[in-house]
Amino acid sequence: GREEETMKKWAWLISLLVLLLGGLWGISRWDGSSSWPVANAAKVDSSFTAPVNISNSPSYNSTQHPRLVIAPDTYLHVTWMEGILDTANGPAYLKGREGEWPAWEWAGPHNNPGYTNPAIALGSDGTVHLVWAGGGGPPYDIYYAYKPVGGSWSTPVNISNMAGNTVYPSIDLDSQDTIWVAWQTSLSDTDTAVYVRS
């Protein structure tokens, strides 16, 4: 009697616990704020296409830190650090869209041992704006170049011109097409966030 009743209660509690944990497992995913792993991966993954190799770099090259922006005409403008790791790296650039991926091009010198980490933005007129850490360092400087529609890349310009090691740039344009660039600078063991504008 009583022992059988106790076993039924425990069985009911265990079933409820399994249902609750199963529900959490099914709806939770890793997003940086939870320790739950990605669940129902097939459902999540089915909403994306299969990966497409757009760099097609030689096997001895290193392709890192890709960044992209999407233009109103649906073309993707992509940049990344390309080259031989710890030897000669620079900013690569590619414009394309699904089914139309031409060969990429250099947007600037490729003489950096590392840290190039380019960033990209688009102007309202379609001009591509690019920044990266360059100069063949360390220490590195932040360089800027642009490419107008139908044109070629401008000569890169050093826009940091400051002491220390300047790396990890980011870039954006506001509604007036003013260019804003931020980066990290390291001087005397202190890291600082810095910005400039055009």
Beta strands, then each sheet from edge to edge (+ up, - down):
strand 1: 62-70
strand 2: 76-84
strand 3: 88-96
strand 4: 105-106
strand 5: 119-122
strand 6: 128-134
strand 7: 141-147
strand 8: 157-158
strand 9: 165-173
strand 10: 179-187
strand 11: 190-197
sheet 1: 1+ 2- 3+ 4-
sheet 2: 5+ 6- 7+ 8-
sheet 3: 9+ 10- 11+
end
